[in-house]
């Protein structure tokens, strides 16, 4: 988010962040919140960012972009003050500026914006979670009077990304019991949680919900997430079955499958997937090569590993640690 603001010229300089925001809070008390927020929006172009210009997506993570689009679809146009605070909160995420987030939280509470605009509360939960402050995220969440799918998903996503899969699943169950229907971002997070703790049974249940909602063929990220969940649970036949049914198989989806075969075997299938992927014209990335090198390690495919090494050099990638590991394992039988 911060990168996108900088590219658009919304931030004057890196040093203008904490000091200006602190000054913003102090001057808002003196001159009145609404007047000062109008000045801030003109200065940083934040209104244009939220209401008009979403065409340039440089710097956005695909999953987080989908999460933000879900928020915008769910809520009406925010109150002006809320718009600015939401932008300032989201700018805390890339560099994990937790103290800055806490200061903004104080101002939000003082102006009672969380009560006036539910999106502010959900954004606070989301930002605290992404900054690693899950206890603060939970505190804010518990204080939200009306919990909707966005606030629930923000909390679930935070637990999933911090490796607390069981807590994410517990929150999902509570959300459903409260009569809140999950959206595609919720499923992305809960599938990640299932994979992180190896909960195949719960993962299959989530897969069934995704199919029932008709989301699997519509959302390429969800398709990759289902494949990734099955590979992390070691269910490679299910992962392959889902993969083969996907209408679009992009590099993320291929990487999930290749990673699964590299980790759980057989390693030869990982190499076979790479060949198919390249024949279909899907571009490889550094993740693909890391997974393939691990597969070469597992089956001691020394010659294939050298071919991959050459491709890595050609593409400008160089994963030194994995390459050394591959060469060490493949040559060990000759050394000892």
Secondary structure, 3 states (H helix, E strand, C coil): CHHHHHHCCCCCCHHHCHHHHHHHHHHHHHHCHHHHHHHHHHHHCHHHHHHCCCCCCCCCCHHHHHHHHHHHHHCCCCCHHHHHHHHHHHCCCCCCCHHHHHHHHHHHHHCCHHHHCHHHHHHHHHHHHHCCCHHHHHHHHHHCCCCCHHHHHHHHHHHHHCCCHHHHHHHHHHHHHCCCCCCHHHHHHHHHHHHHHCCHHHHHHHHHHHHHCCCCCCCHHHHHHHHHHHHHCCCHHHHHHHHHHCCCCCHHHHHHHHHHHHHHCCHHHHHHHHHHHHHCCCCCCHHHHHHHHHHHHHHCCHHHHHHHHHHHHHHCCCCHHHHHHHHHHHHHHHHC
